[in-house]
Amino acid sequence: MRRMVNVAGVTCDLTRQGVLRSISERCKSKGVPYSSIKVSLKQDKTNEYDKNAVAVYLDCDDSNKMIGFVPKDIAVDLTKLMDLRPVDSELFIIGSFDDGEGNNIYYCKIILKFGGSVSYE
């Protein structure tokens, strides 16, 4: 089973915006698909805002950069599943939009992949 989700917390952080811009430009200049970028999910049990937080990391220049979080409503069930088995993920798209003030704001979507007969809806 697969589910596409927006990565939360991306648009409001300048460092995360820089990571996404760099990866987007690298993929476009080399003609490689976004899906070639490694995605890692890590539970963030020390997150002061959400005990079920799942951070999203992208491989950027040989280091993992945290770019945001799985949305809170999905993370609640995802953490339970991650305690039982690994959950694969894939970078689907990095896009951007104009904020009306001439700034490109980047966003990111990932695909969560659940193996076996897991039902997640």
C-alpha positions as CSV (number, residue, x, y, z in Angstrom):
1,M,0.0,0.0,0.0
2,R,1.2,3.5,-0.8
3,R,0.2,6.9,0.4
4,M,1.3,10.3,-0.7
5,V,1.7,13.0,1.9
6,N,2.8,16.6,2.1
7,V,5.8,17.2,4.4
8,A,4.8,19.5,7.1
9,G,7.0,22.4,8.4
10,V,8.8,23.0,5.2
11,T,7.5,26.3,4.0
12,C,8.2,28.3,7.3
13,D,11.9,27.4,7.7
14,L,14.7,29.1,5.7
15,T,17.2,26.3,6.2
16,R,14.7,23.7,5.0
17,Q,13.9,25.9,2.1
18,G,17.6,26.0,1.1
19,V,17.9,22.2,1.3
20,L,14.9,21.7,-1.0
21,R,16.1,24.4,-3.4
22,S,19.5,22.7,-3.6
23,I,18.1,19.2,-4.2
24,S,15.6,20.5,-6.7
25,E,18.3,22.3,-8.7
26,R,20.6,19.3,-8.5
27,C,18.0,16.9,-9.8
28,K,17.0,19.3,-12.7
29,S,20.6,20.0,-13.7
30,K,21.6,16.3,-13.7
31,G,18.3,15.1,-15.2
32,V,17.7,12.7,-12.4
33,P,14.2,11.9,-10.9
34,Y,13.4,13.1,-7.4
35,S,12.8,9.4,-6.5
36,S,16.6,8.9,-6.7
37,I,17.0,11.0,-3.6
38,K,17.1,8.8,-0.5
39,V,14.4,9.6,2.1
40,S,14.6,8.5,5.8
41,L,11.9,8.6,8.4
42,K,12.9,8.8,12.1
43,Q,10.7,9.0,15.1
44,D,11.3,12.1,17.1
45,K,10.1,11.1,20.6
46,T,11.7,14.1,22.2
47,N,9.7,16.6,20.1
48,E,8.1,19.0,22.5
49,Y,5.1,19.6,20.3
50,D,4.2,16.1,19.3
51,K,5.3,12.9,21.1
52,N,4.4,11.0,17.9
53,A,6.4,13.2,15.6
54,V,8.1,11.5,12.6
55,A,10.9,13.6,11.0
56,V,11.6,13.4,7.3
57,Y,15.3,13.5,6.2
58,L,16.7,13.8,2.6
59,D,20.1,12.7,1.6
60,C,21.8,15.9,0.5
61,D,25.5,16.0,-0.5
62,D,26.4,12.9,1.5
63,S,24.6,14.0,4.7
64,N,21.0,13.6,5.9
65,K,19.1,16.9,6.2
66,M,15.9,17.1,8.2
67,I,13.4,18.9,6.0
68,G,10.1,18.6,8.0
69,F,7.7,16.1,9.5
70,V,5.0,13.6,8.5
71,P,1.7,15.4,9.1
72,K,0.5,14.9,12.7
73,D,-2.7,13.1,11.9
74,I,-0.8,10.5,10.0
75,A,2.2,10.3,12.4
76,V,0.0,8.9,15.2
77,D,-0.6,5.7,13.4
78,L,2.7,5.7,11.6
79,T,4.7,5.6,14.8
80,K,2.8,2.5,15.9
81,L,3.5,0.8,12.5
82,M,7.2,1.9,12.7
83,D,7.5,0.2,16.1
84,L,6.6,-3.1,14.3
85,R,8.4,-2.9,11.0
86,P,10.3,-0.5,8.7
87,V,8.3,1.9,6.6
88,D,9.8,2.8,3.2
89,S,9.4,6.2,1.7
90,E,10.2,7.8,-1.6
91,L,10.6,11.5,-2.6
92,F,7.8,12.2,-5.0
93,I,8.2,15.9,-5.9
94,I,9.8,19.1,-4.8
95,G,7.8,22.1,-6.2
96,S,7.6,25.8,-5.6
97,F,5.1,28.6,-5.8
98,D,5.3,32.4,-5.8
99,D,4.2,33.8,-2.4
100,G,2.9,36.9,-4.1
101,E,5.9,38.9,-3.1
102,G,8.3,37.5,-5.7
103,N,9.7,34.7,-3.5
104,N,9.7,31.1,-4.5
105,I,8.4,28.9,-1.6
106,Y,9.4,25.2,-1.9
107,Y,7.2,22.3,-0.8
108,C,7.8,18.6,-0.8
109,K,5.7,15.4,-1.1
110,I,6.8,11.9,-0.2
111,I,5.2,8.5,-0.7
112,L,5.0,6.2,2.3
113,K,5.1,2.6,1.4
114,F,3.7,-0.1,3.7
115,G,4.7,-3.7,3.0
116,G,2.7,-6.8,3.5
117,S,-1.0,-6.7,4.1
118,V,-1.0,-3.6,6.3
119,S,-4.2,-1.6,6.0
120,Y,-3.8,2.1,6.6
121,E,-7.0,4.0,6.0
